[in-house]
Amino acid sequence: MTQRPARRSASRLRRGAALALLPLAVACGGGEADDADRKRAAPASTAVTAAPEAGVVAPAKVEVIAGLTGCTAEIRIDADELREGVCRTELGEYRITTFPEERFKVTWLDSAAVYGGKYLVGTRWVVSAKPELLAGFRSRLGGTVRELRGTGAATAP
């Protein structure tokens, strides 16, 4: 009887640690922001728009999002909290992360904010790519381009 609570606690600890460390592995460079920029960061809206080209409504699987961006993703992480695939195309390399629940995405974004950068964010998914790729992906996938700075997030114009 004492093993079950210990197993659940250890499992929760591993999941929490995995979510906290993921942005280290997947963050795309977002440039150097000074301390003043980080202090001014404000939370962004989470509005998601439909993508006319997609013909589907997110949340979607990594493979579906990858197909809409013109690649076949190599799955790097397949965990209870998220799935991540990496795409390598002539346009560049980018990562697609999907989440089974919105709360996991929020936790991931909070952790990624430390590294800054721009991300395309949809319902239970995030695309991490060079900023110049995100606008093209947005027309296909929908979502919102968000710039993460310091401990907060702001919607990019």
LINCORMO-V76398 format. One record per residue. PHI is phi in whole degrees, 0 to 359 (none if undefined). PSI is psi in whole degrees, 0 to 359 (none if undefined). Layout:
phi->PHI psi->PSI
phi->PHI psi->PSI
This chain:
phi->none psi->326
phi->284 psi->345
phi->285 psi->325
phi->299 psi->307
phi->300 psi->323
phi->295 psi->320
phi->295 psi->315
phi->298 psi->318
phi->295 psi->317
phi->295 psi->321
phi->295 psi->316
phi->298 psi->319
phi->297 psi->316
phi->296 psi->316
phi->297 psi->317
phi->297 psi->319
phi->295 psi->320
phi->297 psi->315
phi->296 psi->321
phi->291 psi->327
phi->270 psi->344
phi->305 psi->314
phi->301 psi->334
phi->300 psi->322
phi->275 psi->334
phi->243 psi->355
phi->294 psi->135
phi->266 psi->143
phi->304 psi->133
phi->239 psi->16
phi->84 psi->167
phi->268 psi->123
phi->254 psi->140
phi->279 psi->170
phi->299 psi->324
phi->297 psi->319
phi->298 psi->318
phi->296 psi->322
phi->289 psi->332
phi->275 psi->354
phi->301 psi->141
phi->230 psi->152
phi->298 psi->147
phi->256 psi->163
phi->287 psi->153
phi->252 psi->26
phi->298 psi->139
phi->236 psi->133
phi->253 psi->152
phi->286 psi->148
phi->260 psi->116
phi->300 psi->325
phi->284 psi->333
phi->291 psi->318
phi->69 psi->6
phi->229 psi->159
phi->250 psi->127
phi->292 psi->155
phi->283 psi->146
phi->230 psi->169
phi->280 psi->157
phi->307 psi->316
phi->296 psi->324
phi->292 psi->312
phi->298 psi->317
phi->300 psi->315
phi->300 psi->321
phi->291 psi->337
phi->264 psi->359
phi->90 psi->29
phi->217 psi->170
phi->248 psi->116
phi->284 psi->142
phi->267 psi->115
phi->289 psi->123
phi->258 psi->322
phi->227 psi->129
phi->227 psi->86
phi->239 psi->172
phi->298 psi->326
phi->272 psi->337
phi->193 psi->162
phi->232 psi->139
phi->228 psi->135
phi->234 psi->150
phi->248 psi->139
phi->245 psi->138
phi->235 psi->114
phi->228 psi->177
phi->294 psi->340
phi->285 psi->335
phi->140 psi->183
phi->258 psi->140
phi->209 psi->163
phi->241 psi->143
phi->239 psi->124
phi->237 psi->130
phi->240 psi->156
phi->227 psi->141
phi->288 psi->338
phi->219 psi->148
phi->302 psi->325
phi->298 psi->328
phi->291 psi->323
phi->296 psi->317
phi->299 psi->316
phi->298 psi->317
phi->299 psi->315
phi->295 psi->321
phi->299 psi->319
phi->289 psi->321
phi->291 psi->336
phi->302 psi->331
phi->301 psi->327
phi->268 psi->348
phi->70 psi->188
phi->108 psi->172
phi->251 psi->142
phi->222 psi->148
phi->265 psi->120
phi->240 psi->127
phi->234 psi->194
phi->286 psi->106
phi->64 psi->29
phi->208 psi->156
phi->218 psi->138
phi->247 psi->125
phi->254 psi->114
phi->208 psi->172
phi->300 psi->142
phi->307 psi->325
phi->292 psi->339
phi->276 psi->333
phi->297 psi->322
phi->298 psi->316
phi->295 psi->320
phi->293 psi->324
phi->298 psi->322
phi->293 psi->334
phi->269 psi->326
phi->253 psi->337
phi->85 psi->206
phi->86 psi->188
phi->228 psi->134
phi->281 psi->124
phi->239 psi->136
phi->258 psi->122
phi->260 psi->131
phi->221 psi->133
phi->57 psi->237
phi->255 psi->6
phi->232 psi->184
phi->223 psi->148
phi->224 psi->145
phi->283 psi->130
phi->282 psi->147
phi->294 psi->none
